Amino acid sequence: MVWEWRPADGRHTGGNLYGDEAIPPQPPAEKTPKLLRAMRSLVKTSTNFWQSRSELFLKQARLMANYEDDYDYRGTVNQYFPTYDSLTDPELRGYFTWRTKVRRGTVERRGMSYAALYVYELLALVGCTSPMDAYEKLHSFGQRYGALDPQILRYLKDWERALIIYYGLSPALLEEHDRAVQERRQDDAVYVMLHQEEHTAEEIMAAVCTLSSYRLERSKLYRAHTAEADAIVLRVLARVKEYYEKHRICDFFSDCIAHSCTRSVDLFASAVFHPPRAEEDRIYAVHPLRQYECAGGAWQLHSYERADGAAQRIGGLLRGVDTQLREYYGLTEIRLPQLLKWQWKIIHEETAEFFAAQREIEARRVHLDFSQLDRIRADAAVTEERLIVDEDDELLPVAGENISPLMQEHSPQPPAAQDAAAAPYTNPQQQYTPSSSSVDYGLTQAEKRLLCALLTGGTLDWVRAEGQILSVLVDSINEKLYEDFSDTVIEGEPPAVVEDYRDELEGRYSHGIE
């Protein structure tokens, strides 16, 4: 049959003629492997018509656990949450060929669907002898495939964590995960705060710093005055806790530290997973304060979680203490935190009370300078030698003793005895006053000169003229004399000697220093 097309108006448009053509022969259909057909049939022959995708995948994966193929498929498959049933026969045969190579040690990048299918099999223990064997294979595959496609690394840690918790593997395996390390640090800190009576002040402060957004331990002031800062911070936190009990509905611990909570969790939210065996009620403890519980097939997490802004609330208090102590010690100021009036009031009061108590303790403290013992012993030996006389020598009168006129006439006194008689006897230890030349506590000549100038009101123009830095000299003097005075001896701007120590410093350094 030959026909020619004409428009409706009957005009001739051309000579295109169309006729019958033979249909080219189609290539013979590929024969699907028998096991693959049996796997496909599980969709229709299952006893449970309403089975889920995850349950069907588990049955199919177990059937194909030892299947190998050598099909030449060069395509790439990318699907979200793929299963065997979502792939075509060529794609599926390509997957089993790829999996055969992976099991033999060759990993190729062929799309995330193939990688995800292999991971889903490992999570269901398909092709594994034990949960630990599954974890080792998952970890090894994730590292090797991640080098080819970093996209998988976003999910790898979640898959590993779920496998460890679900099958009850050692919690030590979680230490390789950054998230688990951060959780453990927080849980350890919260545990210390819950049981403060069992821990030292240093351990409690370490926990507070962990829970704070402000890194007080990195502060220059904290490194220089750790003990004072620790004591004041703990006093402030105790006062803040009392304030919460009197004026707030929520308690201090829940608002600033952490609160106990229980929530449902889906361990395998990023995978196609069906329990490979009947669920048993069990508890997996990552930490005494973090436990996963399976009850009736449902998983829950019991833990201590932090409220929004809790770290900032603790950090504000620590920064406030840091600011107050910097003002007290005359160090460089930092930006003030945004605190409420009652919080600033607590910080000011506790800081003042702490240092007032320290001054009372210092006033009652007896200072013994053991470095002077050698000099005292030497002076005592000289005095003892002067007081001892030989038996053949004439006895000299003791100081303060009445001498008869007769003895004064016939027993002339040597000069040493005359000096002893002229002045009453005193203890040599009371006569000795340490000099700057005997005990200088490692002060350099420039430091001695500065200290002498501050004691005598001399000019300080020479400091800059000699290339010295005034603040450096002051800090060095305070540091070297701190062991003896247990306090700074020079304060203020411009620097001045603390009046409480002026007398003692003048006795040591105001004479004989150029």
C-alpha positions as CSV (number, residue, x, y, z in Angstrom):
1,M,0.0,0.0,0.0
2,V,1.3,3.4,-1.0
3,W,-0.2,6.6,0.1
4,E,0.5,10.3,-0.1
5,W,-0.4,13.0,2.4
6,R,-2.2,16.1,1.2
7,P,-3.4,19.1,3.2
8,A,-7.2,19.8,3.6
9,D,-7.3,22.2,0.7
10,G,-6.0,19.5,-1.6
11,R,-2.7,21.1,-2.5
12,H,0.2,18.8,-3.4
13,T,3.0,19.2,-0.9
14,G,5.7,16.8,-2.1
15,G,6.6,13.3,-3.1
16,N,7.2,11.6,0.3
17,L,5.8,8.1,0.0
18,Y,5.6,5.7,3.0
19,G,5.4,1.9,2.8
20,D,5.7,-1.2,4.9
21,E,9.1,-1.9,6.5
22,A,10.3,-5.1,8.1
23,I,10.8,-5.0,11.9
24,P,14.5,-5.6,12.8
25,P,15.1,-8.7,14.9
26,Q,15.4,-8.1,18.7
27,P,18.4,-9.4,20.6
28,P,17.6,-12.5,22.6
29,A,16.5,-11.7,26.2
30,E,19.2,-12.3,28.8
31,K,18.5,-15.3,31.0
32,T,18.0,-14.2,34.6
33,P,19.9,-16.4,37.1
34,K,17.6,-18.9,38.8
35,L,18.5,-17.6,42.4
36,L,17.8,-14.1,41.3
37,R,14.3,-15.1,40.1
38,A,13.7,-16.9,43.4
39,M,14.6,-13.7,45.2
40,R,12.2,-11.7,43.1
41,S,9.5,-14.3,43.9
42,L,9.7,-13.5,47.6
43,V,7.7,-10.4,47.0
44,K,4.6,-12.5,46.0
45,T,5.1,-15.7,47.8
46,S,5.7,-14.3,51.3
47,T,3.2,-15.5,53.9
48,N,2.9,-11.9,55.2
49,F,1.4,-9.9,52.4
50,W,1.8,-6.6,54.3
51,Q,5.6,-7.1,55.0
52,S,7.6,-4.0,55.1
53,R,10.5,-3.1,52.8
54,S,13.0,-3.7,55.5
55,E,11.6,-7.1,56.3
56,L,11.5,-8.1,52.6
57,F,15.1,-6.9,52.2
58,L,16.3,-9.0,55.1
59,K,14.7,-12.1,53.6
60,Q,16.2,-11.4,50.2
61,A,19.6,-10.6,51.6
62,R,19.8,-13.8,53.5
63,L,18.8,-15.7,50.4
64,M,21.5,-14.0,48.4
65,A,24.2,-14.0,51.1
66,N,26.6,-16.3,49.2
67,Y,25.6,-15.4,45.7
68,E,28.4,-14.3,43.3
69,D,28.1,-12.9,39.7
70,D,30.4,-11.8,36.9
71,Y,28.0,-9.6,35.0
72,D,29.4,-6.8,33.0
73,Y,27.4,-3.7,34.1
74,R,29.0,-0.3,33.8
75,G,26.2,2.0,35.0
76,T,26.0,4.0,38.2
77,V,23.0,3.7,40.6
78,N,22.1,6.5,43.1
79,Q,18.9,6.0,45.1
80,Y,17.8,7.0,48.5
81,F,17.5,3.9,50.8
82,P,17.8,1.4,48.0
83,T,16.8,-2.3,48.3
84,Y,17.1,-5.2,46.0
85,D,13.5,-4.8,44.9
86,S,14.2,-1.2,43.8
87,L,16.9,-2.2,41.3
88,T,16.4,-3.6,37.8
89,D,17.9,-7.0,37.0
90,P,20.9,-5.6,35.2
91,E,21.5,-3.2,38.1
92,L,21.1,-5.9,40.6
93,R,23.4,-8.3,38.8
94,G,25.9,-5.4,38.6
95,Y,25.6,-5.0,42.3
96,F,26.4,-8.7,43.1
97,T,29.3,-8.5,40.7
98,W,30.6,-5.4,42.5
99,R,30.0,-7.1,46.0
100,T,32.0,-10.2,44.8
101,K,35.0,-7.9,44.1
102,V,34.6,-6.1,47.5
103,R,34.6,-9.4,49.4
104,R,37.8,-10.3,47.5
105,G,39.5,-7.0,48.5
106,T,38.8,-4.8,45.5
107,V,36.7,-1.7,46.2
108,E,35.4,0.4,43.3
109,R,33.2,3.5,43.3
110,R,29.9,2.6,41.6
111,G,27.5,5.0,43.3
112,M,26.1,5.3,46.8
113,S,23.3,2.8,46.2
114,Y,25.7,-0.1,45.9
115,A,27.7,1.0,49.0
116,A,24.5,1.5,51.0
117,L,23.2,-2.0,50.1
118,Y,26.4,-3.6,51.2
119,V,26.2,-1.6,54.5
120,Y,22.6,-2.7,55.1
121,E,23.7,-6.3,54.7
122,L,26.4,-5.9,57.3
123,L,24.0,-4.3,59.7
124,A,21.8,-7.3,59.4
125,L,24.9,-9.6,59.8
126,V,24.5,-11.0,56.3
127,G,27.8,-12.6,55.2
128,C,29.2,-12.1,58.8
129,T,30.1,-14.7,61.4
130,S,29.4,-12.4,64.4
131,P,28.5,-8.8,65.3
132,M,32.2,-8.0,65.9
133,D,33.0,-9.4,62.4
134,A,30.3,-7.2,61.0
135,Y,31.7,-4.1,62.8
136,E,35.3,-4.8,61.5
137,K,34.0,-5.3,57.9
138,L,31.9,-2.1,58.2
139,H,34.8,0.0,59.6
140,S,37.3,-1.3,57.0
141,F,34.9,-0.8,54.1
142,G,33.9,2.6,55.2
143,Q,37.5,3.8,55.4
144,R,38.4,2.3,52.0
145,Y,35.2,3.5,50.2
146,G,35.4,6.9,51.9
147,A,38.7,7.5,50.2
148,L,36.9,7.2,46.9
149,D,33.6,8.9,47.8
150,P,33.7,11.0,51.0
151,Q,29.9,11.2,50.9
152,I,29.7,7.9,52.8
153,L,31.7,9.3,55.8
154,R,28.7,11.4,56.8
155,Y,26.8,8.3,57.6
156,L,29.5,5.9,58.6
157,K,29.8,7.0,62.2
158,D,26.1,6.7,62.8
159,W,26.0,3.2,61.2
160,E,28.9,2.0,63.4
161,R,27.4,3.5,66.6
162,A,24.1,1.9,65.9
163,L,25.7,-1.5,65.3
164,I,27.8,-1.3,68.5
165,I,24.8,-0.4,70.7
166,Y,22.3,-2.7,69.1
167,Y,24.5,-5.8,69.3
168,G,26.0,-4.9,72.7
169,L,29.6,-4.6,71.6
170,S,32.3,-3.1,73.8
171,P,31.7,0.7,74.7
172,A,35.4,1.1,74.1
173,L,34.7,1.0,70.4
174,L,32.7,4.2,70.7
175,E,35.8,6.1,71.8
176,E,36.9,6.3,68.2
177,H,34.0,8.6,67.5
178,D,34.3,12.3,68.1
179,R,30.6,12.5,69.1
180,A,31.0,9.8,71.7
181,V,34.1,11.5,73.1
182,Q,32.3,14.8,73.6
183,E,29.4,13.0,75.2
184,R,31.6,11.2,77.6
185,R,33.4,14.4,78.6
186,Q,30.1,16.0,79.3
187,D,28.7,13.0,81.2
188,D,31.8,12.8,83.3
189,A,31.5,16.4,84.2
190,V,27.8,16.1,85.1
191,Y,28.5,13.0,87.2
192,V,31.1,15.0,89.2
193,M,28.6,17.8,89.8
194,L,26.0,15.3,90.9
195,H,28.4,13.7,93.5
196,Q,30.5,16.7,94.6
197,E,31.0,15.2,98.1
198,E,33.1,12.4,96.5
199,H,35.5,14.7,94.6
200,T,38.1,17.3,95.3
201,A,37.7,21.0,94.6
202,E,40.1,20.7,91.7
203,E,38.0,17.9,90.1
204,I,34.8,20.0,90.6
205,M,36.4,23.0,89.0
206,A,37.6,20.9,86.1
207,A,34.0,19.7,85.6
208,V,32.7,23.3,85.8
209,C,35.2,24.4,83.1
210,T,34.1,21.5,80.9
211,L,30.4,22.6,81.2
212,S,31.2,26.3,80.6
213,S,31.2,28.1,77.3
214,Y,34.0,30.4,78.7
215,R,37.3,28.7,78.8
216,L,38.5,30.0,82.2
217,E,41.4,27.5,82.3
218,R,43.0,29.3,79.4
219,S,42.9,32.7,81.1
220,K,46.2,34.3,82.1
221,L,44.7,35.3,85.4
222,Y,43.6,31.7,86.2
223,R,47.0,30.3,85.5
224,A,48.6,32.9,87.8
225,H,46.0,32.6,90.6
226,T,44.4,29.2,90.2
227,A,43.7,28.5,93.9
228,E,42.0,31.9,94.5
229,A,39.9,31.7,91.3
230,D,38.8,28.1,92.2
231,A,37.7,29.1,95.7
232,I,35.8,32.1,94.5
233,V,34.1,30.3,91.6
234,L,32.8,27.6,93.9
235,R,31.6,30.1,96.4
236,V,29.7,32.0,93.7
237,L,28.1,28.8,92.3
238,A,26.9,27.9,95.8
239,R,25.4,31.3,96.3
240,V,23.7,31.2,92.9
241,K,22.2,27.8,93.8
242,E,20.8,29.3,97.0
243,Y,19.3,32.1,94.9
244,Y,17.6,29.7,92.6
245,E,16.1,27.8,95.5
246,K,14.6,31.0,96.9
247,H,13.6,33.0,93.8
248,R,13.2,30.6,90.8
249,I,10.8,27.8,89.9
250,C,13.4,25.7,88.1
251,D,16.4,24.5,90.1
252,F,20.0,25.6,89.5
253,F,21.2,22.1,88.4
254,S,18.6,21.7,85.7
255,D,19.0,25.2,84.4
256,C,22.8,25.5,84.4
257,I,24.2,22.0,84.6
258,A,21.9,19.3,83.1
259,H,18.6,17.6,83.6
260,S,17.5,14.0,83.4
261,C,15.4,13.0,80.4
262,T,14.2,9.9,78.5
263,R,13.4,10.0,74.8
264,S,12.7,7.5,72.0
265,V,15.5,6.8,69.5
266,D,15.8,5.1,66.2
267,L,19.2,3.6,66.0
268,F,19.0,2.8,62.3
269,A,17.3,6.0,61.1
270,S,19.7,6.3,58.2
271,A,19.5,2.7,57.0
272,V,17.1,0.0,55.8
273,F,17.1,-2.4,58.8
274,H,14.9,-5.1,60.2
275,P,15.8,-6.9,63.4
276,P,17.5,-10.2,62.4
277,R,16.2,-12.0,65.4
278,A,13.5,-11.7,68.1
279,E,14.0,-8.5,70.2
280,E,15.0,-9.1,73.8
281,D,14.6,-6.5,76.5
282,R,18.0,-5.2,77.4
283,I,20.0,-2.2,78.5
284,Y,23.2,-0.9,77.0
285,A,25.2,1.4,79.3
286,V,27.5,3.8,77.5
287,H,28.1,5.7,80.8
288,P,26.4,5.6,84.2
289,L,24.4,8.7,83.1
290,R,23.8,7.5,79.4
291,Q,21.9,4.2,78.9
292,Y,20.0,2.8,75.9
293,E,17.1,0.6,76.8
294,C,15.2,-1.8,74.5
295,A,11.7,-2.7,75.8
296,G,9.3,-4.5,73.5
297,G,11.4,-3.7,70.5
298,A,11.3,0.0,71.1
299,W,14.5,1.8,72.0
300,Q,14.8,4.7,74.5
301,L,17.7,6.8,75.7
302,H,18.1,7.7,79.4
303,S,20.6,10.5,79.8
304,Y,21.4,13.9,81.3
305,E,21.0,16.6,78.7
306,R,21.8,20.3,78.9
307,A,19.2,23.0,78.6
308,D,19.6,25.6,75.8
309,G,22.0,28.3,77.0
310,A,23.2,26.3,80.0
311,A,26.8,26.5,79.0
312,Q,26.5,30.3,78.4
313,R,25.0,30.8,81.9
314,I,27.9,29.0,83.5
315,G,30.3,30.8,81.2
316,G,28.9,34.2,82.2
317,L,29.5,33.6,85.9
318,L,33.1,32.4,85.2
319,R,33.8,35.4,83.0
320,G,32.4,37.6,85.7
321,V,34.7,36.1,88.3
322,D,37.7,36.5,85.9
323,T,36.8,40.2,85.4
324,Q,36.5,40.8,89.1
325,L,39.9,39.2,89.9
326,R,41.6,41.0,87.1
327,E,40.4,44.2,88.7
328,Y,41.7,43.1,92.1
329,Y,45.1,42.1,90.9
330,G,45.4,45.0,88.4
331,L,45.7,42.9,85.3
332,T,44.5,43.7,81.8
333,E,40.7,44.0,81.7
334,I,38.5,41.9,79.4
335,R,35.0,42.5,78.0
336,L,32.4,42.4,80.7
337,P,29.8,39.6,80.5
338,Q,26.1,40.3,80.4
339,L,25.0,39.4,83.9
340,L,22.0,40.4,85.9
341,K,22.4,42.7,88.9
342,W,21.9,40.0,91.5
343,Q,24.6,37.9,89.8
344,W,27.1,40.8,89.9
345,K,26.2,41.4,93.5
346,I,27.0,37.8,94.4
347,I,30.4,37.9,92.6
348,H,31.4,41.2,94.3
349,E,30.4,40.0,97.8
350,E,32.0,36.6,97.5
351,T,35.2,38.0,96.2
352,A,35.4,40.6,99.0
353,E,34.6,38.1,101.7
354,F,37.2,35.6,100.4
355,F,40.1,38.1,100.4
356,A,39.0,39.5,103.8
357,A,39.2,36.0,105.2
358,Q,42.6,35.5,103.6
359,R,43.9,38.7,105.2
360,E,42.7,37.5,108.6
361,I,44.5,34.2,108.1
362,E,47.6,35.9,107.0
363,A,47.6,38.2,110.1
364,R,47.6,35.2,112.4
365,R,50.3,33.4,110.5
366,V,53.8,33.2,112.0
367,H,56.6,33.6,109.4
368,L,59.8,31.8,110.1
369,D,62.8,32.7,107.9
370,F,64.9,29.5,108.0
371,S,67.4,31.0,105.6
372,Q,68.8,33.1,108.5
373,L,69.6,30.1,110.7
374,D,73.2,29.7,109.5
375,R,74.0,33.4,110.1
376,I,72.3,33.2,113.6
377,R,74.4,30.1,114.5
378,A,77.6,31.8,113.3
379,D,76.9,34.9,115.4
380,A,76.0,32.8,118.4
381,A,79.3,30.9,118.1
382,V,81.3,34.1,118.0
383,T,79.4,35.4,121.1
384,E,80.0,32.1,122.9
385,E,83.7,32.2,122.1
386,R,84.0,35.7,123.6
387,L,82.2,34.7,126.8
388,I,84.4,31.7,127.4
389,V,87.7,32.3,129.4
390,D,90.5,30.0,130.3
391,E,90.9,28.8,133.9
392,D,94.2,30.6,134.3
393,D,92.8,33.9,133.2
394,E,91.4,36.3,135.6
395,L,87.6,36.3,135.8
396,L,86.1,39.2,134.2
397,P,83.1,40.9,135.8
398,V,79.7,39.9,134.4
399,A,77.7,42.7,132.7
400,G,75.5,44.5,135.2
401,E,77.3,43.1,138.3
402,N,78.5,45.4,141.1
403,I,82.3,45.6,141.3
404,S,84.0,46.6,144.5
405,P,86.3,49.6,144.4
406,L,89.2,47.3,145.3
407,M,88.7,45.1,142.4
408,Q,88.3,48.0,140.0
409,E,91.7,49.3,141.2
410,H,93.7,46.1,140.9
411,S,91.8,44.4,138.0
412,P,91.9,46.5,134.9
413,Q,89.4,45.3,132.3
414,P,90.3,44.5,128.7
415,P,88.5,46.5,126.0
416,A,86.1,43.6,125.1
417,A,85.0,43.3,128.7
418,Q,84.6,47.0,129.0
419,D,82.2,47.0,126.0
420,A,80.3,44.1,127.5
421,A,80.0,45.9,130.9
422,A,78.9,49.2,129.2
423,A,75.8,47.7,127.6
424,P,73.3,45.2,129.0
425,Y,73.4,41.7,127.5
426,T,70.9,40.9,124.7
427,N,70.1,37.8,122.7
428,P,72.3,37.7,119.5
429,Q,69.2,36.5,117.6
430,Q,67.3,39.6,118.5
431,Q,70.2,41.9,117.5
432,Y,70.5,40.4,114.0
433,T,68.6,42.1,111.2
434,P,69.1,40.6,107.7
435,S,70.7,43.0,105.2
436,S,70.2,43.3,101.6
437,S,73.6,41.9,100.8
438,S,73.0,38.7,102.8
439,V,69.5,37.9,101.5
440,D,68.3,39.4,98.2
441,Y,66.0,36.6,97.0
442,G,67.6,36.6,93.6
443,L,66.8,40.2,92.8
444,T,68.9,41.8,90.0
445,Q,70.6,45.1,90.5
446,A,67.9,46.9,88.5
447,E,65.2,45.3,90.6
448,K,67.0,46.3,93.8
449,R,67.4,49.8,92.6
450,L,63.7,50.0,91.7
451,L,62.6,48.7,95.1
452,C,64.9,51.2,96.8
453,A,63.5,54.0,94.8
454,L,59.9,53.1,95.6
455,L,60.8,52.9,99.3
456,T,62.6,56.2,99.4
457,G,60.4,58.1,96.9
458,G,63.1,58.4,94.3
459,T,62.7,59.1,90.6
460,L,62.0,56.3,88.1
461,D,63.2,58.1,85.0
462,W,66.3,55.8,84.9
463,V,64.1,52.8,84.1
464,R,63.3,53.8,80.5
465,A,66.7,55.4,80.1
466,E,68.4,52.1,80.8
467,G,66.1,50.2,78.4
468,Q,64.1,48.5,81.2
469,I,60.3,48.0,81.3
470,L,58.7,49.2,84.6
471,S,55.9,46.6,84.6
472,V,58.3,43.8,83.9
473,L,60.5,44.8,86.8
474,V,57.5,45.1,89.1
475,D,56.2,41.6,88.2
476,S,59.6,40.1,88.6
477,I,60.0,41.6,92.1
478,N,56.5,40.4,93.2
479,E,57.2,36.9,91.9
480,K,60.6,36.6,93.6
481,L,59.3,37.9,96.9
482,Y,56.0,36.0,96.8
483,E,57.5,32.9,98.5
484,D,58.6,35.0,101.5
485,F,55.6,37.4,101.8
486,S,52.9,35.2,100.2
487,D,51.5,38.3,98.6
488,T,52.5,41.0,96.1
489,V,54.6,43.7,97.7
490,I,54.2,46.3,94.9
491,E,50.8,47.4,93.5
492,G,49.0,50.1,91.7
493,E,49.7,52.4,88.7
494,P,52.1,54.1,89.2
495,P,53.6,51.3,91.3
496,A,53.9,51.7,95.0
497,V,55.0,49.5,97.9
498,V,52.2,47.9,99.9
499,E,52.2,49.7,103.3
500,D,51.8,46.5,105.2
501,Y,55.3,45.4,104.0
502,R,57.1,48.8,103.9
503,D,58.9,48.4,107.3
504,E,60.2,45.0,106.5
505,L,61.3,46.0,103.0
506,E,63.0,49.1,104.3
507,G,65.0,47.0,106.8
508,R,66.2,44.9,104.0
509,Y,66.7,47.1,100.9
510,S,66.6,50.8,101.7
511,H,70.3,50.9,102.8
512,G,73.4,50.3,100.7
513,I,71.7,50.0,97.3
514,E,72.7,52.2,94.5
